[in-house]
Amino acid sequence: MESPSLATVLPNSSVEDELEPGGTTNTSFLTKSTSIPPLRPILQKTALLGFCLFYVFFISIIIFPSLSSNIESVSKSSGNPWSTKYFAPLTSFLLYNFADWCGRQITAWIQAPGPKSKLLPTLVLLRTIFLPLFILSNYQPRAHIRTVVFDQDIYPVVFTVLLGLSNGYLGTLVMVYGPKIVPKELAEAAGVVMTFYVVLGLAVGSGCSVLIVHLV
Protein backbone atom coordinates (compact mmCIF):
# COMPACT_ATOMS: atom_id res chain seq x y z
CA MET A 1 0.00 0.00 0.00
CA GLU A 2 1.26 3.48 -0.87
CA SER A 3 2.33 5.66 2.02
CA PRO A 4 -0.02 8.67 2.49
CA SER A 5 2.85 11.00 3.38
CA LEU A 6 4.80 10.17 0.25
CA ALA A 7 1.68 10.31 -1.84
CA THR A 8 1.11 13.84 -0.60
CA VAL A 9 4.61 14.97 -1.52
CA LEU A 10 4.83 13.15 -4.82
CA PRO A 11 1.30 12.31 -5.94
CA ASN A 12 2.45 10.71 -9.21
CA SER A 13 5.25 8.58 -7.75
CA SER A 14 5.16 5.15 -6.18
CA VAL A 15 6.86 4.03 -3.00
CA GLU A 16 9.29 1.96 -5.02
CA ASP A 17 10.66 5.15 -6.62
CA GLU A 18 11.71 6.45 -3.21
CA LEU A 19 12.96 3.17 -1.69
CA GLU A 20 16.61 2.32 -1.45
CA PRO A 21 17.77 -1.24 -2.25
CA GLY A 22 17.62 -2.20 1.43
CA GLY A 23 13.97 -1.25 1.64
CA THR A 24 14.48 1.98 3.58
CA THR A 25 12.91 5.23 2.49
CA ASN A 26 15.20 7.66 0.67
CA THR A 27 14.48 11.10 2.14
CA SER A 28 17.30 12.99 0.42
CA PHE A 29 14.82 14.53 -1.99
CA LEU A 30 12.87 15.90 0.98
CA THR A 31 16.02 17.27 2.60
CA LYS A 32 17.09 19.08 -0.56
CA SER A 33 13.68 20.60 -1.12
CA THR A 34 13.41 21.94 2.42
CA SER A 35 17.04 22.91 3.12
CA ILE A 36 17.60 26.51 4.21
CA PRO A 37 20.98 28.21 3.64
CA PRO A 38 22.80 28.91 6.92
CA LEU A 39 22.33 32.58 7.73
CA ARG A 40 25.10 33.06 10.29
CA PRO A 41 28.11 32.37 8.00
CA ILE A 42 26.58 34.59 5.32
CA LEU A 43 26.12 37.45 7.78
CA GLN A 44 29.64 36.99 9.11
CA LYS A 45 31.27 37.03 5.69
CA THR A 46 29.20 39.92 4.34
CA ALA A 47 29.17 42.06 7.50
CA LEU A 48 31.56 44.74 6.23
CA LEU A 49 30.08 44.82 2.74
CA GLY A 50 26.62 44.90 4.27
CA PHE A 51 27.52 47.93 6.34
CA CYS A 52 28.97 49.64 3.27
CA LEU A 53 25.81 48.97 1.29
CA PHE A 54 23.63 50.15 4.15
CA TYR A 55 25.59 53.37 4.57
CA VAL A 56 25.72 54.19 0.86
CA PHE A 57 21.94 54.21 0.60
CA PHE A 58 21.51 55.69 4.07
CA ILE A 59 23.41 58.84 3.09
CA SER A 60 21.89 59.03 -0.39
CA ILE A 61 18.27 58.85 0.75
CA ILE A 62 18.84 61.47 3.44
CA ILE A 63 20.04 63.94 0.82
CA PHE A 64 18.02 62.93 -2.23
CA PRO A 65 15.39 64.12 -2.65
CA SER A 66 14.53 65.81 0.67
CA LEU A 67 17.55 68.15 0.73
CA SER A 68 18.64 68.35 -2.89
CA SER A 69 15.20 69.13 -4.32
CA ASN A 70 14.79 72.12 -1.98
CA ILE A 71 18.00 73.83 -3.04
CA GLU A 72 17.03 76.94 -4.98
CA SER A 73 18.93 78.94 -7.54
CA VAL A 74 20.67 81.95 -6.03
CA SER A 75 19.27 84.03 -8.89
CA LYS A 76 15.66 82.97 -8.34
CA SER A 77 14.64 86.57 -7.76
CA SER A 78 15.57 87.39 -11.37
CA GLY A 79 12.46 85.57 -12.54
CA ASN A 80 14.04 83.73 -15.48
CA PRO A 81 12.66 80.24 -16.24
CA TRP A 82 15.94 78.48 -15.47
CA SER A 83 16.13 79.70 -11.89
CA THR A 84 12.42 79.57 -11.09
CA LYS A 85 11.07 76.56 -12.98
CA TYR A 86 13.81 74.26 -14.25
CA PHE A 87 16.62 74.53 -11.72
CA ALA A 88 15.41 71.98 -9.15
CA PRO A 89 13.99 69.39 -11.59
CA LEU A 90 17.08 69.42 -13.80
CA THR A 91 19.86 69.78 -11.24
CA SER A 92 18.31 67.50 -8.64
CA PHE A 93 16.17 64.79 -10.19
CA LEU A 94 17.47 64.47 -13.76
CA LEU A 95 21.12 65.07 -12.98
CA TYR A 96 21.21 62.79 -9.95
CA ASN A 97 19.55 59.86 -11.70
CA PHE A 98 21.74 60.24 -14.77
CA ALA A 99 24.89 60.35 -12.63
CA ASP A 100 23.67 57.34 -10.66
CA TRP A 101 23.13 55.42 -13.91
CA CYS A 102 26.62 56.35 -15.11
CA GLY A 103 28.12 55.16 -11.84
CA ARG A 104 26.42 51.79 -12.22
CA GLN A 105 27.67 51.42 -15.78
CA ILE A 106 31.26 52.14 -14.78
CA THR A 107 31.33 48.96 -12.68
CA ALA A 108 31.14 46.96 -15.90
CA TRP A 109 34.70 48.09 -16.70
CA ILE A 110 36.20 49.09 -13.36
CA GLN A 111 35.78 47.18 -10.12
CA ALA A 112 38.07 48.79 -7.58
CA PRO A 113 38.74 48.83 -4.69
CA GLY A 114 38.39 45.13 -3.94
CA PRO A 115 35.94 43.56 -1.48
CA LYS A 116 38.58 43.21 1.25
CA SER A 117 40.23 46.58 0.71
CA LYS A 118 40.14 49.10 3.55
CA LEU A 119 39.71 51.80 0.94
CA LEU A 120 36.17 50.64 0.16
CA PRO A 121 34.63 51.41 3.58
CA THR A 122 36.75 54.58 3.70
CA LEU A 123 35.20 55.86 0.47
CA VAL A 124 31.75 54.92 1.74
CA LEU A 125 32.24 56.82 5.00
CA LEU A 126 33.66 59.83 3.17
CA ARG A 127 30.25 60.30 1.54
CA THR A 128 29.09 61.68 4.89
CA ILE A 129 30.64 64.98 3.81
CA PHE A 130 27.80 65.42 1.33
CA LEU A 131 25.44 66.22 4.22
CA PRO A 132 27.05 69.54 5.23
CA LEU A 133 27.78 70.37 1.59
CA PHE A 134 24.10 70.24 0.66
CA ILE A 135 22.94 71.85 3.91
CA LEU A 136 25.29 74.80 3.38
CA SER A 137 24.10 75.28 -0.19
CA ASN A 138 21.10 77.50 -0.90
CA TYR A 139 18.60 75.17 0.77
CA GLN A 140 15.26 76.89 1.38
CA PRO A 141 13.43 77.45 3.63
CA ARG A 142 15.96 77.59 6.46
CA ALA A 143 14.81 77.75 10.07
CA HIS A 144 17.94 77.19 12.14
CA ILE A 145 21.11 77.20 10.02
CA ARG A 146 21.07 80.60 8.36
CA THR A 147 24.52 80.50 6.77
CA VAL A 148 24.77 79.77 3.05
CA VAL A 149 28.38 79.00 2.21
CA PHE A 150 27.99 77.72 -1.34
CA ASP A 151 26.15 80.65 -2.89
CA GLN A 152 26.66 79.78 -6.55
CA ASP A 153 24.44 77.51 -8.65
CA ILE A 154 27.40 75.46 -9.83
CA TYR A 155 28.02 74.06 -6.34
CA PRO A 156 24.82 72.01 -5.93
CA VAL A 157 25.23 70.83 -9.52
CA VAL A 158 28.70 69.43 -8.77
CA PHE A 159 27.59 68.00 -5.43
CA THR A 160 24.62 66.25 -7.05
CA VAL A 161 26.79 64.71 -9.77
CA LEU A 162 29.28 63.39 -7.22
CA LEU A 163 26.49 62.09 -4.99
CA GLY A 164 24.84 60.23 -7.87
CA LEU A 165 28.08 58.83 -9.28
CA SER A 166 29.28 57.57 -5.91
CA ASN A 167 25.89 56.08 -5.10
CA GLY A 168 25.69 54.20 -8.37
CA TYR A 169 29.30 53.06 -8.40
CA LEU A 170 29.81 52.09 -4.76
CA GLY A 171 26.33 50.65 -4.33
CA THR A 172 26.62 48.43 -7.40
CA LEU A 173 30.20 47.47 -6.58
CA VAL A 174 29.26 46.21 -3.12
CA MET A 175 26.22 44.36 -4.48
CA VAL A 176 28.48 42.59 -6.98
CA TYR A 177 31.03 41.67 -4.33
CA GLY A 178 28.52 40.23 -1.84
CA PRO A 179 27.75 36.90 -3.56
CA LYS A 180 31.39 36.51 -4.64
CA ILE A 181 32.93 36.31 -1.16
CA VAL A 182 30.82 33.35 -0.03
CA PRO A 183 30.86 29.75 -1.30
CA LYS A 184 29.01 29.21 -4.56
CA GLU A 185 26.18 27.32 -2.90
CA LEU A 186 25.50 30.37 -0.68
CA ALA A 187 25.80 33.00 -3.41
CA GLU A 188 22.08 33.27 -4.07
CA ALA A 189 21.26 33.61 -0.38
CA ALA A 190 24.02 36.20 -0.01
CA GLY A 191 22.39 38.24 -2.77
CA VAL A 192 19.14 38.24 -0.81
CA VAL A 193 20.98 39.36 2.33
CA MET A 194 22.63 42.21 0.43
CA THR A 195 19.22 43.32 -0.79
CA PHE A 196 18.09 43.44 2.82
CA TYR A 197 20.92 45.87 3.61
CA VAL A 198 19.75 48.12 0.78
CA VAL A 199 16.19 48.16 2.10
CA LEU A 200 17.42 48.76 5.64
CA GLY A 201 19.57 51.69 4.55
CA LEU A 202 16.70 53.26 2.63
CA ALA A 203 14.27 52.77 5.52
CA VAL A 204 16.54 54.20 8.22
CA GLY A 205 17.75 56.99 5.95
CA SER A 206 14.20 58.01 5.08
CA GLY A 207 13.38 58.37 8.76
CA CYS A 208 16.53 60.38 9.44
CA SER A 209 15.91 62.67 6.47
CA VAL A 210 12.79 64.01 8.20
CA LEU A 211 14.89 64.91 11.23
CA ILE A 212 17.63 66.54 9.15
CA VAL A 213 15.13 68.70 7.27
CA HIS A 214 13.68 70.01 10.54
CA LEU A 215 17.15 70.80 11.86
CA VAL A 216 18.21 72.92 8.89
Buried (B, 14 or more C-beta within 10 A) or exposed (E): EEEEEBEEEBEEEEEEEBEEEEEEEEEEEBEEEEEEBEEEBBEEBBEBBBBBBBBBBBBBBBBBEBBBBBBBBBBBEEEEEBBBEEBBEEBBBEBBBBBBEBBBEBBEEEBEBEBEEEEBBEBBEEBEEBBEBBBBBBBEEEEEEEEBEBEEBEBBBBBBBBBBBBBBBBBBBBBBBBBEBBEEEBBEBBBEBBEBBBEBBBBBBBEBBEEBBEEB
